[in-house]
């Protein structure tokens, strides 16, 4: 008889959800991937975070869940509702994707919402692991077409260093937490070094064989570049994120990844080499 896995991954087709699923698969651990669309994946469950009954059904028999929502301006509301339903369902451990620097009175909307969700989770009675990653290395794919066309890496960040993190490391830590016997509390996740965007451009240059330079771009101009790539509310939030980076508030280097996984965090140089084709012009 097939036993349904007791680990649920929300946002299973998203960036960190896929990475978490891949990490669990590499360990030979089955899980339930949850998404809003039908899926042929083994043990897949269809549920919408705005549909209470579908979430309740997805949570039946679940011991641990990874919570991330699709990009939406209602993420705080959706995540709080999921937490309440998870507590009602009797799940034991919630692994929550948050963000470095999350505080309730932050000028950055994403940091405020993550802090509010963290508070809700820790007050829910669930065992909670809150993962606070820094800027995703994979986030640079949003400007890859600009880098290809102009050989310029634009960002409104000046010379402030940022300790970017590879999404695959986030997935590995989430899988580690989901299979741990006890919650890990709040974990800040960063890469092994803090880089300026000029240094990031140098790594991309080395990886692609093309000279790519960093261009410190005014926020309004950067926002126009992302218009059509991201929805307006997300562009506005991302500009607040970059103001946070520019203030030097995202330079911290955490040892959580090597401490928990027993190996170094993935470097940006390695990421650039593996993904050179995405940034290389013909």
N, C-alpha and C positions, 0 to 999 in steps of 0.2 A: 504494500500500500504506500502511495506517495504521501509524504508528510509536507504540508505547506510550510515554507520558511517563516520564522518568527521575526525577521528583520524587514522593515519597510523603508524604502527610499522614495521620498517625494521628489518631484522634479527630476525623475530618472533620465529624461532625455536632455536635460540641461547640462551646463558646463561642469559643475561640481557633482551633480547627481550621477552623470556618466562616469566621472573619475572615481567616485565612491563605489559604484557598481563594478567597475573594472578591477579595483583593488580587492573587493570581496571575491570576485571570480578568480583572481590570481591566487587567492588563499583557498580556493575550493569551497567557499561558503555560499550557499544559495540565499537568495533574498527575493522580496517582492518589489519589483519596480512599479511605481505608481505614476501614471500620467493621465492627462485629460483625453488622450486619444487611444483608440484601440491599438494594441500591440501584440505581435506574435511572440514576444519574449517569454521565456519560461516563467511561470508564476505571476505574470503581469496582471495588475489590477487597474481598472479604469475608474478614476475618481477626479472630481473637480473640487478644488478648495472652497468654492462658493456653494457647493452642494453638500449640505451637512450629512444627509443619509448616505451618500456615496463614500464620504470619508469614514463614517462610522463602520461601514461594511469593510473598507480597506484595512481598518485597524483591528478587526476581530482576530484574536489569537496572536497579536503582535507583542513581542517582548521589548524591542528597541526600534526606534525610528530616527531617520535622518530627515531633518526639516529644512527645506529651502523652497522658496516660492518663485514662480516665473517672474520676470521683470514686469512689475505693475506698481501703480501708485497706491494700491490697496494692500500692499504686502503686510503691513503691520496688522491690519484687521484680520487678514486671512491667517496669518501665523498665530495670532492670539486665539482665534477660533479653533485652529487645529490643536493647539496645546490643551485647551479645555476639553476637547473631544478625546484626546489621547489620555488625559487624566481620568476621564469618565470610563474609558475602555480598559483601564487598569494596566496600561503599558508601564514598564519599569524605567526605561532609560530613553531620554530624548537627547539626540545630538543635533545641535542647532548651529546653522551657519550665520555668523555675525560679521563684524568688521573691526579691524584695528582702530582703536581710539573711540569706541562707542561710549558716549556719555549722554545723559538725558538732556543736558542743556547745551549741547553742541550747536554751533552755527550751521553745521552740515546736516541736512535733512536725513540722509541715509544713516548717519551715526546716531541721530536722535531716535529714529525708528528702531534700529537694532538694539539700542539700550533699553527702550521700552519693552521690546519683545523678550530680551534677556530677563528683565525684572519680572515679567509675567511668568516666564518659564520657571524661574527659581522659586517663585511664590506658589507654584501650582501643586507642589507635593511630589512632582516627578524628580527622579535623579537626572541631573542635567550636565551635559558637556557642551560648552559654548566655544565654538571655534572662531577666532578673530583673525582672519588672514589680512594681509596687506594687499596692495594693488596686484592683480593677477598679471603674470607675464603674458598670458593668452589674451588679455585685454588689449594688447597692442595690435591684434588682428583688426580692430575697428578702424585703425588708420593705415593698414597695410597697403591699400590701394593708393593712398597719398604718397607713401614711402616709395612704392614702385614707380609712380608717375614722375615724381619731382625729386626723388632721392633726398627727401627732407623728412625728418621726424618732428612734427609740430606738437607743442604742448605749452600751456600757460603755467610753467612751473619754475622758470629761472634756473638757478644752480642748486636747488635743494635736492639732497639725496633721498632716495626712496628704496626701501628694502623689499623689492618685488618678490612674489612667491609663485612657484609653479603650481598650477591647478592640480596636477597629478600628486603633488605632495599633500595638498588639502584632502584629496580622495584617500590617500594612504592613511592619513591621520584619522579621518572619519571612520574608515573601516576598522582601524585599531580600536577606536573608542566604542564602536558598535559591538565589538566582540570582547571588550574588557569586562572583567567581573565587577568593576566599580566605575562610577563616573570620573571624568578627568577634570571637572571644574572648568574654569576659563583658561583657554590656551591661545596665546598670541602666535600666529604662524607667519614667518617671514623667510625670505631667502637667506643665503649665507653671507651676503654683503649688501651694503647700501650704495646705490649707484645714482649719479646724476643722469639726466637725460642725454647730456653730451657723451657720457661714458656708455650709455645704452646704445647710442648711435654708432659709437666706435665698435662695439661688439657686432652690431648689425653689418657694419662695413666689412669687418673681418670675415664674417660668415658668408656674406653675399659676394664678396670680391668687388663690390661697387662702393664708392665713397658716398656715405650717407651722413648728412650733418643735422644737428639739432637746431631747431628754430624756435626760440622763445616767442610764443604766439599770444597776442592779446586774447583774453577770455572770449570776447564777443566774436572775434574772427574764428577762434577754435570752435565755438558753438555753431557757427555757420557751416564749418566743415563737416560737423556731425549731423546736421539737419538732414533728414531723410534716411540716415543710417540708424538713428535711435529716435524714439518718440520724444517730443518736446520736454515732458516732465523729467525724462531720464537725462537729457542733455543738460538741463538746469541743475539737476543733482550732481552730475559728473563735474560740472564747472565748480560747484561747491567743494567736491572732493579734491579737485586740483588746487583750489585755493588752500585747502588743508595741507596738501603735499608741499605747496610753495612756501608755507609758513614753517617748514622743517619739522612737521609733526608726524611724519611717517618714515623717519630714518632709523627707528629702533631695530636692532637685530636680536631676534629671539633664538634660543637654543632648543625650543620645544620639539622641532622636527627631529634633529639628531638624538635628543634625549629620549624621545618616545619610540623612535624607529631604529635606533642603533646604526644609523648611516647619515652621511651629510645631506643637507637640503640641496635640491637641484639648483645649479647655477644659471644665471642668465646667459652666460657664454654658451653653455650646453644647449639651452633652449634655442638660442639664435642659430646655432649650427644645425639643429634638427629641423628648424622651420625656415631655413634660408630661402627656400623657393617662394614662400609667401611674401617675402619683402624684396625679392630680386627683380629688377626690371630686365626686359629682353635687350 
